[in-house]
């Protein structure tokens, strides 16, 4: 398959965890702390899929998930999707091979980042407004509580969390693959069994069928 020029690709999968169930999202943040360096090393440096390789945590109303983004001029979005999946299959080994000192360093780094003082007024304001809308929970000390819990997470809890929520074989895992093609190339046909959403209206109607949609609308955190 010929490469797509400047074809950014993003993959994310929301888990059943919600902002009203805070405990599960803390191991996810620790997992991100561990994965971030490994993702860049493998997918950007070793495989040279593209300069832009991101691994982040994304909060969207009542869902929280890991998100991977790659922009590449040498590989198609389908190939990028396959390489992300291949990397994720190595995560259990990465977590298992962490020494105690390495794990403590990752964990402490995350604690310090959560307790870091806002450097700009807009950062503080943004943090407060995020609690007001869309969450509507007004937990303005969330970062302090998160840091306290993160500091108590163990390696075994982290490995168990990954196996139960993010591993390919986990029944709780959900994935959404967003693929963008260069205008110089035609879109490929949708894979068998996949419903293509070609318009904004189709996307909105699809979202209304999801379990989290009523909760978001009732809480006033989203658009009905």
Secondary structure, 3 states (H helix, E strand, C coil): CCCCCCEEEEEEEECCCCCCCCHHHHHHHHHHHHHHHHHHHHHHHHCCCCCEEEEEEEEECCEEEEEEEEEECCCCHHHHHHHHHHHHCCHHHHHHHCCHHHHHHHHHHHHHHHCCCCCCHHHHHHHHHHHHHHHCCCCCCHHHHHHHHHCCCCHHHHHHHHHHHCCCCCCCCCCEEEECCCCCCCCCCCCCCCCCCCCHHHHHHHHCCCHHHHHHHHCCCCCC
